[in-house]
Amino acid sequence: MNDAVDKVVAPFLAQADTALGPAYSAVLYGSAARGDFVPGRSDINLMLVVDELSPAVLGTLGGAFAGWRKSRYDPPLLISLAEWARATDVFPLEITDMRSAYRVLRGLDPLAALEVDRADLRRALEREFRGKLLRLRQGYVAGAGDPKALGTLAGQSAATVMVLLRGLLRLLDQPVPTDPLELACAAAGAVRVEPEHLLHVFRHRGERGWRCAAPEFERYMETVAQAARYLDQLQLGAQ
């Protein structure tokens, strides 16, 4: 585990152990589990699956969460075991992406027995791609062609788009590369678009002050639109 991640997670779990005993699982996922965590830029994604989450149980976790809050990262997710068992139709994309990179730090593996319905995943992906397209259009108009504003918007959107592309490849039962540029190429091939439209943004993600010209942003936006159209027309079992 990255030292910066361990510095936040280890004391939190020590306090959670005291509060919950063995009645929970802890799962680290996302960049911290993939090994590409960047301090100050990446999130620390931690989820606790607890046998039951009454107000009394939640109260025992106050100290652990207070300590985490000092790190300025978003706090861990909390879900009960019963809720988690019935979550696949509500969070198909999140669960699918979690499976792409996760480490069980406490308890049993809560992902082992879950099965995500492919129809649920397809609907979630189409919805999220269309939602991302709406937000990109809003920003494009609001930015009035300002390359700095468009660069900020494109860069900020990249992490979410990568989640969606990983979900798309998993839906198609295709290998999911861990490298962002390889991911862009694989997903572009799946939806039959020019990979450079994604690659250009992914290369500059996280780059401060990056300026994205309007034509480049438009091509990126169209790639997101094409992915939404592809999912809308996809017949599962026929791809």
GROMACS elastic network, one bead per residue, 0.5 to 0.9 nm:
[ bonds ]
;  ai    aj funct       b0    kb
    1     4     6  0.84329   500
    1     5     6  0.66844   500
    1     6     6  0.61787   500
    1    32     6  0.72505   500
    1    33     6  0.74707   500
    1    35     6  0.76407   500
    2     5     6  0.51983   500
    2     6     6  0.61206   500
    2     7     6  0.86064   500
    2    32     6  0.70788   500
    2    33     6  0.89210   500
    2    35     6  0.74514   500
    2    36     6  0.89938   500
    2    37     6  0.73420   500
    3     6     6  0.50136   500
    3     7     6  0.60599   500
    3     8     6  0.88467   500
    4     7     6  0.52380   500
    4     8     6  0.68672   500
    4     9     6  0.88980   500
    4    37     6  0.89544   500
    4    38     6  0.89699   500
    4    39     6  0.67491   500
    5     8     6  0.54281   500
    5     9     6  0.60338   500
    5    10     6  0.82694   500
    5    32     6  0.69392   500
    5    37     6  0.82535   500
    5    39     6  0.82420   500
    5    44     6  0.68180   500
    6    10     6  0.53504   500
    6    11     6  0.82628   500
    7    10     6  0.60572   500
    7    11     6  0.71401   500
    8    11     6  0.63711   500
    8    12     6  0.66342   500
    8    44     6  0.86284   500
    8    67     6  0.84478   500
    8    68     6  0.65422   500
    8    71     6  0.67598   500
    9    12     6  0.51774   500
    9    13     6  0.61484   500
    9    14     6  0.86268   500
    9    44     6  0.84770   500
    9    46     6  0.82311   500
    9    68     6  0.79383   500
   10    13     6  0.53116   500
   10    14     6  0.62114   500
   10    15     6  0.88315   500
   11    15     6  0.63806   500
   11    16     6  0.86008   500
   11    64     6  0.78269   500
   11    67     6  0.80226   500
   11    68     6  0.84697   500
   12    15     6  0.53497   500
   12    16     6  0.61978   500
   12    17     6  0.86757   500
   12    63     6  0.86831   500
   12    64     6  0.51543   500
   12    65     6  0.72573   500
   12    67     6  0.69029   500
   12    68     6  0.64469   500
   13    17     6  0.59268   500
   13    18     6  0.85445   500
   13    26     6  0.81944   500
   13    64     6  0.76205   500
   13   105     6  0.87213   500
   13   106     6  0.84088   500
   14    17     6  0.51580   500
   14    18     6  0.65752   500
   14    19     6  0.88825   500
   14    64     6  0.83001   500
   15    18     6  0.51247   500
   15    19     6  0.62869   500
   15    20     6  0.85961   500
   15    61     6  0.76935   500
   15    63     6  0.73020   500
   15    64     6  0.53914   500
   16    20     6  0.57585   500
   16    21     6  0.75037   500
   16    24     6  0.89788   500
   16    60     6  0.84028   500
   16    61     6  0.64625   500
   16    63     6  0.87671   500
   16    64     6  0.62832   500
   17    20     6  0.53388   500
   17    22     6  0.70412   500
   17    23     6  0.88598   500
   17    24     6  0.86703   500
   17   106     6  0.89314   500
   18    21     6  0.57365   500
   18    60     6  0.89403   500
   19    57     6  0.79710   500
   19    60     6  0.55274   500
   19    61     6  0.62746   500
   19    64     6  0.86971   500
   20    23     6  0.57688   500
   20    24     6  0.68091   500
   20    50     6  0.81315   500
   20    57     6  0.77563   500
   20    60     6  0.78696   500
   20    61     6  0.81904   500
   21    24     6  0.75036   500
   22    25     6  0.80333   500
   22   106     6  0.82062   500
   22   107     6  0.68422   500
   23    49     6  0.87430   500
   23    50     6  0.61499   500
   23    51     6  0.55959   500
   23    52     6  0.83719   500
   23   107     6  0.77922   500
   24    48     6  0.66365   500
   24    49     6  0.55136   500
   24    51     6  0.59339   500
   24    52     6  0.87969   500
   24    80     6  0.88981   500
   24    81     6  0.83869   500
   24   106     6  0.71444   500
   24   107     6  0.59951   500
   24   108     6  0.81125   500
   25    47     6  0.81429   500
   25    48     6  0.56479   500
   25    49     6  0.51162   500
   25    50     6  0.64968   500
   25    51     6  0.86955   500
   25   104     6  0.73612   500
   25   105     6  0.73697   500
   25   108     6  0.58941   500
   25   109     6  0.70893   500
   25   110     6  0.70289   500
   26    46     6  0.69693   500
   26    47     6  0.57129   500
   26    49     6  0.64778   500
   26    50     6  0.86601   500
   26   103     6  0.84711   500
   26   104     6  0.59427   500
   26   105     6  0.52989   500
   26   107     6  0.66982   500
   26   108     6  0.84844   500
   26   109     6  0.84931   500
   26   110     6  0.86906   500
   27    45     6  0.83258   500
   27    46     6  0.56775   500
   27    47     6  0.52479   500
   27    48     6  0.65203   500
   27    49     6  0.82085   500
   27   102     6  0.65717   500
   27   103     6  0.56426   500
   27   105     6  0.57707   500
   27   106     6  0.71991   500
   27   107     6  0.89824   500
   27   109     6  0.79321   500
   27   110     6  0.81625   500
   28    32     6  0.70753   500
   28    33     6  0.60824   500
   28    44     6  0.78015   500
   28    45     6  0.58290   500
   28    47     6  0.66015   500
   28    98     6  0.88473   500
   28   101     6  0.85003   500
   28   102     6  0.54867   500
   28   103     6  0.51538   500
   28   104     6  0.64215   500
   28   105     6  0.69284   500
   29    32     6  0.63032   500
   29    34     6  0.75059   500
   29    44     6  0.78953   500
   29    45     6  0.54669   500
   29    46     6  0.63572   500
   29    47     6  0.81094   500
   29    97     6  0.87971   500
   29    98     6  0.58146   500
   29    99     6  0.80435   500
   29   100     6  0.84141   500
   29   101     6  0.56599   500
   29   103     6  0.63518   500
   29   104     6  0.87203   500
   30    33     6  0.54857   500
   30    34     6  0.61596   500
   30    35     6  0.87445   500
   30    36     6  0.88816   500
   30    37     6  0.84582   500
   30    43     6  0.79633   500
   30    44     6  0.75914   500
   30    45     6  0.61209   500
   30    46     6  0.87601   500
   30    97     6  0.79623   500
   30    98     6  0.65725   500
   30   100     6  0.80273   500
   30   101     6  0.58419   500
   30   102     6  0.66492   500
   31    35     6  0.59759   500
   31    36     6  0.52487   500
   31    38     6  0.81484   500
   31    42     6  0.68799   500
   31    43     6  0.73113   500
   31    44     6  0.75518   500
   31    45     6  0.79755   500
   31   101     6  0.76993   500
   31   102     6  0.89589   500
   32    35     6  0.55667   500
   32    36     6  0.65032   500
   32    38     6  0.84440   500
   32    42     6  0.79727   500
   32    43     6  0.76439   500
   32    44     6  0.61425   500
   32    45     6  0.72177   500
   32   101     6  0.86516   500
   32   102     6  0.84091   500
   33    36     6  0.79045   500
   33    37     6  0.79807   500
   33    45     6  0.86593   500
   33   101     6  0.56049   500
   33   102     6  0.51865   500
   33   103     6  0.60907   500
   34    37     6  0.75298   500
   34   100     6  0.83381   500
   34   101     6  0.53484   500
   34   102     6  0.72413   500
   34   178     6  0.77800   500
   36    42     6  0.85500   500
   37    41     6  0.80467   500
   37    42     6  0.56521   500
   37    43     6  0.77093   500
   37    44     6  0.82113   500
   38    41     6  0.55282   500
   38    42     6  0.51700   500
   38    43     6  0.83662   500
   39    42     6  0.60580   500
   39    43     6  0.82543   500
   40    43     6  0.81312   500
   41   206     6  0.75271   500
   43    73     6  0.65313   500
   43    74     6  0.73968   500
   44    73     6  0.66058   500
   44    74     6  0.74192   500
   44    75     6  0.84732   500
   44    76     6  0.83052   500
   45    73     6  0.88761   500
   45    74     6  0.79724   500
   45    75     6  0.81957   500
   45    76     6  0.66217   500
   45    77     6  0.81549   500
   46    75     6  0.78147   500
   46    77     6  0.64100   500
   47    76     6  0.53049   500
   47    78     6  0.60304   500
   47    79     6  0.77843   500
   48    76     6  0.70367   500
   48    77     6  0.60825   500
   48    78     6  0.50565   500
   48    79     6  0.64377   500
   48    80     6  0.82588   500
   48   106     6  0.88810   500
   49    52     6  0.85970   500
   49    77     6  0.84026   500
   49    78     6  0.62075   500
   49    79     6  0.51169   500
   49    80     6  0.54539   500
   49    81     6  0.56742   500
   49    83     6  0.89918   500
   49    84     6  0.72414   500
   49   110     6  0.73973   500
   50    53     6  0.65283   500
   50    78     6  0.73004   500
   50    79     6  0.62969   500
   50    81     6  0.56261   500
   50    82     6  0.89643   500
   51    79     6  0.87575   500
   51    80     6  0.56844   500
   51    81     6  0.50487   500
   51    82     6  0.76304   500
   52    57     6  0.76273   500
   52    79     6  0.83542   500
   52    80     6  0.52213   500
   52    81     6  0.66367   500
   52    82     6  0.78655   500
   53    56     6  0.77628   500
   53    57     6  0.55914   500
   53    58     6  0.61055   500
   53    78     6  0.82838   500
   53    79     6  0.74602   500
   53    80     6  0.58408   500
   53    81     6  0.88653   500
   54    57     6  0.51817   500
   54    58     6  0.62556   500
   54    59     6  0.86110   500
   55    59     6  0.60864   500
   55    60     6  0.88507   500
   56    59     6  0.51206   500
   56    60     6  0.67077   500
   57    60     6  0.53421   500
   57    61     6  0.70862   500
   58    61     6  0.54513   500
   58    62     6  0.71375   500
   59    62     6  0.55065   500
   59    63     6  0.86668   500
   60    63     6  0.73024   500
   60    64     6  0.84283   500
   61    64     6  0.53410   500
   61    65     6  0.62805   500
   61    66     6  0.85997   500
   62    65     6  0.52785   500
   62    66     6  0.60479   500
   62    67     6  0.87012   500
   63    66     6  0.50288   500
   63    67     6  0.63079   500
   63    68     6  0.87046   500
   64    67     6  0.53091   500
   64    68     6  0.63764   500
   64    69     6  0.87823   500
   65    69     6  0.60648   500
   65    70     6  0.89176   500
   65    75     6  0.69560   500
   65    76     6  0.81673   500
   66    69     6  0.51644   500
   66    70     6  0.69722   500
   67    70     6  0.56549   500
   67    71     6  0.75937   500
   68    71     6  0.55315   500
   68    72     6  0.75050   500
   68    73     6  0.74974   500
   68    74     6  0.84792   500
   68    75     6  0.66256   500
   68    76     6  0.85749   500
   69    72     6  0.55254   500
   69    73     6  0.68580   500
   69    74     6  0.76250   500
   69    75     6  0.67667   500
   70    73     6  0.80774   500
   71    74     6  0.85795   500
   72    75     6  0.84497   500
   73    76     6  0.89503   500
   74    77     6  0.89893   500
   79    82     6  0.83421   500
   79    83     6  0.63762   500
   79    84     6  0.63240   500
   80    83     6  0.51773   500
   80    84     6  0.60924   500
   80    85     6  0.86578   500
   81    84     6  0.51002   500
   81    85     6  0.62516   500
   81    86     6  0.89390   500
   81   110     6  0.84644   500
   82    85     6  0.52781   500
   82    86     6  0.67722   500
   82    87     6  0.89155   500
   83    86     6  0.54008   500
   83    87     6  0.61745   500
   84    87     6  0.50381   500
   84    88     6  0.78431   500
   84   110     6  0.81010   500
   84   114     6  0.89862   500
   85    88     6  0.75085   500
   85   110     6  0.85640   500
   85   113     6  0.86865   500
   85   114     6  0.72324   500
   86    89     6  0.73374   500
   86    90     6  0.81222   500
   86   114     6  0.89556   500
   87    90     6  0.52462   500
   87    91     6  0.58348   500
   87    92     6  0.76698   500
   87    95     6  0.85917   500
   87   114     6  0.89117   500
   88    91     6  0.53436   500
   88    92     6  0.50240   500
   88    93     6  0.86323   500
   88    94     6  0.89316   500
   88    95     6  0.70644   500
   88   114     6  0.71864   500
   88   115     6  0.69962   500
   88   116     6  0.53838   500
   88   117     6  0.74447   500
   88   120     6  0.82206   500
   89    92     6  0.56603   500
   89   116     6  0.70491   500
   89   117     6  0.71481   500
   89   120     6  0.59255   500
   89   121     6  0.80788   500
   90    93     6  0.86706   500
   90   120     6  0.81443   500
   90   124     6  0.87643   500
   91    94     6  0.52977   500
   91    95     6  0.60592   500
   91    96     6  0.84514   500
   91   116     6  0.88379   500
   91   120     6  0.87659   500
   91   121     6  0.84806   500
   91   124     6  0.81754   500
   92    95     6  0.53181   500
   92    96     6  0.60179   500
   92    97     6  0.85912   500
   92   116     6  0.58432   500
   92   117     6  0.75210   500
   92   118     6  0.84323   500
   92   120     6  0.63193   500
   92   121     6  0.52124   500
   92   122     6  0.88861   500
   92   124     6  0.69666   500
   92   125     6  0.89436   500
   93    96     6  0.50541   500
   93    97     6  0.60933   500
   93    98     6  0.84383   500
   93   116     6  0.86752   500
   93   120     6  0.84882   500
   93   121     6  0.58280   500
   93   122     6  0.87005   500
   93   124     6  0.63416   500
   93   125     6  0.68776   500
   93   163     6  0.83670   500
   93   164     6  0.78185   500
   93   167     6  0.63657   500
   94    97     6  0.52275   500
   94    98     6  0.60269   500
   94    99     6  0.86539   500
   94   163     6  0.85408   500
   94   167     6  0.87347   500
   95    99     6  0.62657   500
   95   100     6  0.89403   500
   95   111     6  0.79778   500
   95   114     6  0.87409   500
   95   116     6  0.77668   500
   96    99     6  0.52671   500
   96   100     6  0.68450   500
   96   116     6  0.73691   500
   96   121     6  0.81852   500
   96   166     6  0.85454   500
   96   167     6  0.64465   500
   96   170     6  0.77192   500
   97   100     6  0.52176   500
   97   101     6  0.74103   500
   97   163     6  0.64910   500
   97   164     6  0.83699   500
   97   166     6  0.68300   500
   97   167     6  0.62483   500
   97   170     6  0.88140   500
   98   101     6  0.58246   500
   98   102     6  0.61330   500
   98   111     6  0.86979   500
   99   102     6  0.61469   500
   99   111     6  0.73440   500
  100   166     6  0.80682   500
  100   176     6  0.80252   500
  100   178     6  0.87077   500
  103   109     6  0.87398   500
  104   107     6  0.72650   500
  104   108     6  0.74034   500
  104   109     6  0.60726   500
  104   110     6  0.84234   500
  105   108     6  0.89307   500
  106   109     6  0.83878   500
  107   110     6  0.85201   500
  108   111     6  0.89154   500
  108   112     6  0.87022   500
  109   112     6  0.56480   500
  109   113     6  0.83400   500
  110   113     6  0.69754   500
  110   114     6  0.76439   500
  111   114     6  0.54358   500
  111   115     6  0.85706   500
  112   115     6  0.85896   500
  116   119     6  0.86609   500
  116   120     6  0.73211   500
  116   121     6  0.71261   500
  117   120     6  0.53153   500
  117   121     6  0.64148   500
  117   122     6  0.88251   500
  118   122     6  0.61030   500
  118   123     6  0.86581   500
  118   171     6  0.64795   500
  118   236     6  0.78056   500
  119   122     6  0.51005   500
  119   123     6  0.63054   500
  119   124     6  0.86126   500
  119   236     6  0.75176   500
  120   123     6  0.53036   500
  120   124     6  0.61830   500
  120   125     6  0.86415   500
  121   124     6  0.50835   500
  121   125     6  0.60731   500
  121   126     6  0.86074   500
  121   167     6  0.78154   500
  121   168     6  0.86218   500
  121   171     6  0.70785   500
  122   125     6  0.51816   500
  122   126     6  0.62180   500
  122   127     6  0.85896   500
  122   167     6  0.87830   500
  122   168     6  0.79156   500
  122   171     6  0.70650   500
  122   231     6  0.66420   500
  122   232     6  0.83811   500
  122   234     6  0.83798   500
  122   236     6  0.85359   500
  123   126     6  0.52377   500
  123   127     6  0.61131   500
  123   128     6  0.86019   500
  123   231     6  0.79875   500
  123   232     6  0.82352   500
  124   127     6  0.51282   500
  124   128     6  0.61182   500
  124   129     6  0.85633   500
  125   128     6  0.51593   500
  125   129     6  0.60226   500
  125   130     6  0.84671   500
  125   164     6  0.64708   500
  125   165     6  0.88852   500
  125   167     6  0.71881   500
  125   168     6  0.70933   500
  125   228     6  0.78571   500
  125   231     6  0.74202   500
  126   129     6  0.51937   500
  126   130     6  0.60878   500
  126   131     6  0.84716   500
  126   227     6  0.79122   500
  126   228     6  0.52415   500
  126   229     6  0.79511   500
  126   230     6  0.85711   500
  126   231     6  0.56469   500
  126   232     6  0.64710   500
  127   130     6  0.52483   500
  127   131     6  0.60835   500
  127   132     6  0.86148   500
  127   228     6  0.78978   500
  128   132     6  0.60302   500
  128   133     6  0.84764   500
  128   164     6  0.75617   500
  128   228     6  0.84577   500
  129   132     6  0.50981   500
  129   133     6  0.61392   500
  129   134     6  0.87300   500
  129   161     6  0.79275   500
  129   164     6  0.72389   500
  129   224     6  0.63965   500
  129   225     6  0.73290   500
  129   227     6  0.70170   500
  129   228     6  0.54159   500
  130   134     6  0.63096   500
  130   135     6  0.87952   500
  130   224     6  0.78637   500
  130   225     6  0.70643   500
  130   227     6  0.88162   500
  130   228     6  0.59029   500
  130   229     6  0.88502   500
  131   134     6  0.51720   500
  131   135     6  0.64623   500
  131   136     6  0.87408   500
  132   135     6  0.51635   500
  132   136     6  0.61588   500
  132   137     6  0.86253   500
  132   157     6  0.80392   500
  132   160     6  0.84375   500
  132   161     6  0.80367   500
  132   224     6  0.77004   500
  133   136     6  0.50720   500
  133   137     6  0.61612   500
  133   138     6  0.86139   500
  133   221     6  0.66412   500
  133   222     6  0.84496   500
  133   224     6  0.62134   500
  133   225     6  0.62784   500
  133   228     6  0.85332   500
  134   137     6  0.51822   500
  134   138     6  0.62597   500
  134   139     6  0.87489   500
  135   138     6  0.50051   500
  135   139     6  0.62316   500
  135   140     6  0.85229   500
  136   139     6  0.51277   500
  136   140     6  0.60166   500
  136   141     6  0.86731   500
  136   153     6  0.74727   500
  136   154     6  0.78969   500
  136   157     6  0.82528   500
  136   221     6  0.67008   500
  137   141     6  0.62416   500
  137   142     6  0.84778   500
  137   221     6  0.76394   500
  138   141     6  0.54087   500
  138   142     6  0.60720   500
  138   143     6  0.84260   500
  139   143     6  0.57191   500
  139   144     6  0.84594   500
  139   149     6  0.81642   500
  139   150     6  0.73334   500
  139   153     6  0.69022   500
  140   143     6  0.52089   500
  140   144     6  0.64568   500
  140   145     6  0.68094   500
  140   146     6  0.86901   500
  140   149     6  0.84815   500
  140   150     6  0.66354   500
  140   153     6  0.84277   500
  140   214     6  0.82296   500
  140   217     6  0.80252   500
  140   218     6  0.83366   500
  141   144     6  0.52724   500
  141   145     6  0.74623   500
  142   145     6  0.82972   500
  142   149     6  0.88617   500
  143   146     6  0.53899   500
  143   147     6  0.80718   500
  143   148     6  0.86217   500
  143   149     6  0.56605   500
  143   150     6  0.64125   500
  144   147     6  0.89133   500
  144   149     6  0.86518   500
  144   150     6  0.88401   500
  145   148     6  0.88103   500
  145   149     6  0.79305   500
  145   150     6  0.71402   500
  145   213     6  0.75319   500
  145   214     6  0.55906   500
  146   149     6  0.54061   500
  146   150     6  0.61908   500
  146   151     6  0.85777   500
  146   211     6  0.82408   500
  146   212     6  0.82522   500
  146   213     6  0.77445   500
  146   214     6  0.76042   500
  147   150     6  0.50246   500
  147   151     6  0.58922   500
  147   152     6  0.85414   500
  147   210     6  0.80736   500
  147   214     6  0.65384   500
  147   217     6  0.88470   500
  148   151     6  0.50466   500
  148   152     6  0.62542   500
  148   153     6  0.86788   500
  148   209     6  0.64949   500
  148   210     6  0.62916   500
  148   212     6  0.64134   500
  148   213     6  0.83474   500
  149   152     6  0.51900   500
  149   153     6  0.62601   500
  149   154     6  0.86285   500
  149   210     6  0.89220   500
  149   211     6  0.74464   500
  149   212     6  0.79685   500
  150   153     6  0.50670   500
  150   154     6  0.59825   500
  150   155     6  0.83839   500
  150   210     6  0.87624   500
  150   211     6  0.68856   500
  150   212     6  0.55476   500
  150   213     6  0.73495   500
  150   214     6  0.73044   500
  150   217     6  0.68331   500
  151   154     6  0.51750   500
  151   155     6  0.59388   500
  151   156     6  0.84247   500
  151   201     6  0.82939   500
  151   204     6  0.85135   500
  151   205     6  0.87179   500
  151   209     6  0.74545   500
  151   210     6  0.52977   500
  151   213     6  0.77782   500
  151   217     6  0.80019   500
  152   155     6  0.52204   500
  152   156     6  0.60658   500
  152   157     6  0.85687   500
  152   205     6  0.87036   500
  152   206     6  0.87189   500
  152   207     6  0.88128   500
  152   208     6  0.80728   500
  152   209     6  0.73724   500
  152   210     6  0.69065   500
  152   211     6  0.76323   500
  152   212     6  0.81409   500
  153   156     6  0.52127   500
  153   157     6  0.61656   500
  153   158     6  0.87894   500
  154   157     6  0.51676   500
  154   158     6  0.63586   500
  154   201     6  0.65131   500
  154   202     6  0.88238   500
  154   205     6  0.76920   500
  154   212     6  0.77678   500
  154   217     6  0.71904   500
  154   220     6  0.82122   500
  154   221     6  0.89574   500
  155   158     6  0.53618   500
  155   159     6  0.80031   500
  155   201     6  0.64993   500
  155   202     6  0.74234   500
  155   204     6  0.67813   500
  155   206     6  0.60983   500
  155   207     6  0.76446   500
  155   210     6  0.82184   500
  156   159     6  0.68305   500
  156   160     6  0.81676   500
  156   205     6  0.71617   500
  156   206     6  0.75461   500
  157   160     6  0.56174   500
  157   161     6  0.62296   500
  157   162     6  0.87528   500
  157   205     6  0.86259   500
  158   161     6  0.50431   500
  158   162     6  0.60885   500
  158   163     6  0.87035   500
  158   198     6  0.88409   500
  158   201     6  0.71303   500
  158   202     6  0.63632   500
  158   205     6  0.64776   500
  158   206     6  0.89515   500
  159   162     6  0.51960   500
  159   163     6  0.64975   500
  159   164     6  0.89014   500
  159   202     6  0.87615   500
  159   205     6  0.82727   500
  160   163     6  0.51028   500
  160   164     6  0.64119   500
  160   165     6  0.87330   500
  161   164     6  0.50201   500
  161   165     6  0.61405   500
  161   166     6  0.86272   500
  161   224     6  0.81714   500
  162   166     6  0.61399   500
  162   167     6  0.85363   500
  162   180     6  0.73442   500
  162   183     6  0.76762   500
  162   184     6  0.78427   500
  162   202     6  0.88644   500
  163   166     6  0.52488   500
  163   167     6  0.63033   500
  163   168     6  0.87087   500
  164   167     6  0.50262   500
  164   168     6  0.61322   500
  164   169     6  0.87626   500
  165   169     6  0.62976   500
  165   170     6  0.86184   500
  165   176     6  0.87965   500
  165   183     6  0.73675   500
  165   184     6  0.75607   500
  165   186     6  0.88535   500
  165   187     6  0.59909   500
  165   188     6  0.88528   500
  165   227     6  0.88392   500
  166   169     6  0.52919   500
  166   170     6  0.62666   500
  166   171     6  0.86350   500
  166   176     6  0.60971   500
  166   177     6  0.82110   500
  166   183     6  0.73711   500
  166   187     6  0.78582   500
  167   170     6  0.51000   500
  167   171     6  0.61025   500
  167   172     6  0.86880   500
  167   176     6  0.87200   500
  168   171     6  0.50783   500
  168   172     6  0.64109   500
  168   173     6  0.87383   500
  168   174     6  0.87336   500
  168   187     6  0.73759   500
  168   190     6  0.85856   500
  168   227     6  0.87972   500
  168   231     6  0.84760   500
  169   172     6  0.50630   500
  169   173     6  0.61802   500
  169   174     6  0.51354   500
  169   175     6  0.67508   500
  169   176     6  0.61720   500
  169   183     6  0.89407   500
  169   186     6  0.79046   500
  169   187     6  0.64952   500
  169   190     6  0.76395   500
  170   174     6  0.57996   500
  170   175     6  0.71886   500
  170   176     6  0.69086   500
  171   174     6  0.76614   500
  171   236     6  0.87978   500
  172   175     6  0.89045   500
  172   190     6  0.84115   500
  172   236     6  0.85252   500
  172   239     6  0.73566   500
  173   176     6  0.88618   500
  174   186     6  0.86749   500
  174   190     6  0.89505   500
  175   186     6  0.83945   500
  176   182     6  0.87490   500
  176   183     6  0.66201   500
  176   186     6  0.78414   500
  176   187     6  0.88049   500
  177   180     6  0.73905   500
  177   181     6  0.86314   500
  177   182     6  0.59065   500
  177   183     6  0.51136   500
  177   184     6  0.88841   500
  177   186     6  0.77876   500
  178   181     6  0.87585   500
  178   182     6  0.74507   500
  178   183     6  0.67213   500
  179   182     6  0.53100   500
  179   183     6  0.60429   500
  179   184     6  0.87011   500
  180   184     6  0.61842   500
  180   185     6  0.87727   500
  180   199     6  0.84157   500
  180   202     6  0.68767   500
  180   203     6  0.84752   500
  181   184     6  0.50607   500
  181   185     6  0.64178   500
  181   186     6  0.87348   500
  181   198     6  0.83143   500
  181   199     6  0.60163   500
  181   202     6  0.67859   500
  181   203     6  0.74418   500
  182   185     6  0.51490   500
  182   186     6  0.61930   500
  182   187     6  0.86070   500
  182   199     6  0.88925   500
  183   186     6  0.51966   500
  183   187     6  0.61053   500
  183   188     6  0.84139   500
  184   187     6  0.53140   500
  184   188     6  0.59402   500
  184   189     6  0.85168   500
  184   195     6  0.62448   500
  184   196     6  0.83636   500
  184   198     6  0.59556   500
  184   199     6  0.61892   500
  184   202     6  0.79888   500
  185   188     6  0.51398   500
  185   189     6  0.61680   500
  185   190     6  0.86860   500
  185   194     6  0.83943   500
  185   195     6  0.51863   500
  185   196     6  0.80465   500
  185   198     6  0.80551   500
  185   199     6  0.76397   500
  186   189     6  0.52477   500
  186   190     6  0.63932   500
  186   195     6  0.82508   500
  187   191     6  0.64525   500
  187   192     6  0.83616   500
  187   193     6  0.86581   500
  187   195     6  0.80407   500
  188   191     6  0.53929   500
  188   192     6  0.57140   500
  188   193     6  0.50758   500
  188   194     6  0.62477   500
  188   195     6  0.50632   500
  188   196     6  0.87364   500
  188   197     6  0.88883   500
  188   198     6  0.78477   500
  188   223     6  0.82387   500
  188   227     6  0.86851   500
  189   193     6  0.63686   500
  189   194     6  0.77085   500
  189   195     6  0.72961   500
  190   193     6  0.80222   500
  191   223     6  0.88360   500
  191   226     6  0.72324   500
  191   227     6  0.61339   500
  191   230     6  0.63421   500
  191   231     6  0.87992   500
  192   195     6  0.87163   500
  192   226     6  0.86233   500
  193   196     6  0.88273   500
  193   197     6  0.82642   500
  193   223     6  0.67598   500
  193   226     6  0.77115   500
  193   227     6  0.87836   500
  194   197     6  0.61421   500
  194   198     6  0.80148   500
  194   223     6  0.81924   500
  195   198     6  0.55442   500
  195   199     6  0.60749   500
  195   200     6  0.86359   500
  195   223     6  0.88753   500
  196   200     6  0.57470   500
  196   201     6  0.85737   500
  196   220     6  0.88981   500
  197   200     6  0.57234   500
  197   201     6  0.71560   500
  197   216     6  0.71021   500
  197   217     6  0.83471   500
  197   219     6  0.57725   500
  197   220     6  0.50997   500
  197   221     6  0.87008   500
  197   222     6  0.87344   500
  197   223     6  0.69885   500
  198   201     6  0.55080   500
  198   202     6  0.61920   500
  198   203     6  0.86328   500
  198   219     6  0.85105   500
  198   220     6  0.60321   500
  198   223     6  0.74746   500
  199   202     6  0.50282   500
  199   203     6  0.59267   500
  199   204     6  0.86584   500
  200   203     6  0.54980   500
  200   204     6  0.68094   500
  200   205     6  0.89972   500
  200   216     6  0.79720   500
  200   220     6  0.84547   500
  201   204     6  0.53872   500
  201   205     6  0.61339   500
  201   212     6  0.82806   500
  201   216     6  0.85451   500
  201   217     6  0.83770   500
  201   220     6  0.75629   500
  202   205     6  0.51302   500
  202   206     6  0.87834   500
  203   206     6  0.87851   500
  203   207     6  0.86309   500
  204   207     6  0.53239   500
  204   208     6  0.86744   500
  204   210     6  0.68971   500
  205   208     6  0.85295   500
  205   210     6  0.84283   500
  206   210     6  0.85154   500
  207   210     6  0.57375   500
  212   215     6  0.83709   500
  212   216     6  0.64170   500
  212   217     6  0.63499   500
  213   216     6  0.53939   500
  213   217     6  0.63466   500
  213   218     6  0.87068   500
  214   217     6  0.50655   500
  214   218     6  0.60395   500
  214   219     6  0.86763   500
  215   219     6  0.62961   500
  215   220     6  0.86930   500
  216   219     6  0.52485   500
  216   220     6  0.63229   500
  216   221     6  0.86556   500
  217   220     6  0.50175   500
  217   221     6  0.60708   500
  217   222     6  0.85584   500
  218   221     6  0.50067   500
  218   222     6  0.61228   500
  218   223     6  0.86667   500
  219   222     6  0.50145   500
  219   223     6  0.62873   500
  219   224     6  0.88546   500
  220   223     6  0.51629   500
  220   224     6  0.66219   500
  220   225     6  0.88271   500
  221   224     6  0.52394   500
  221   225     6  0.63657   500
  221   226     6  0.87430   500
  222   226     6  0.60520   500
  222   227     6  0.85908   500
  223   227     6  0.62589   500
  223   228     6  0.87180   500
  224   227     6  0.51574   500
  224   228     6  0.64228   500
  224   229     6  0.88085   500
  225   228     6  0.51448   500
  225   229     6  0.63143   500
  225   230     6  0.86372   500
  226   229     6  0.50277   500
  226   230     6  0.60314   500
  226   231     6  0.86299   500
  227   230     6  0.50187   500
  227   231     6  0.62718   500
  227   232     6  0.85926   500
  228   231     6  0.52565   500
  228   232     6  0.61659   500
  228   233     6  0.88034   500
  229   233     6  0.63254   500
  229   234     6  0.85254   500
  230   233     6  0.53652   500
  230   234     6  0.59823   500
  231   235     6  0.84389   500
  232   235     6  0.86091   500
  234   237     6  0.89540   500
  234   238     6  0.78592   500
  234   239     6  0.70769   500
  235   238     6  0.55081   500
  235   239     6  0.66567   500
  236   239     6  0.64821   500
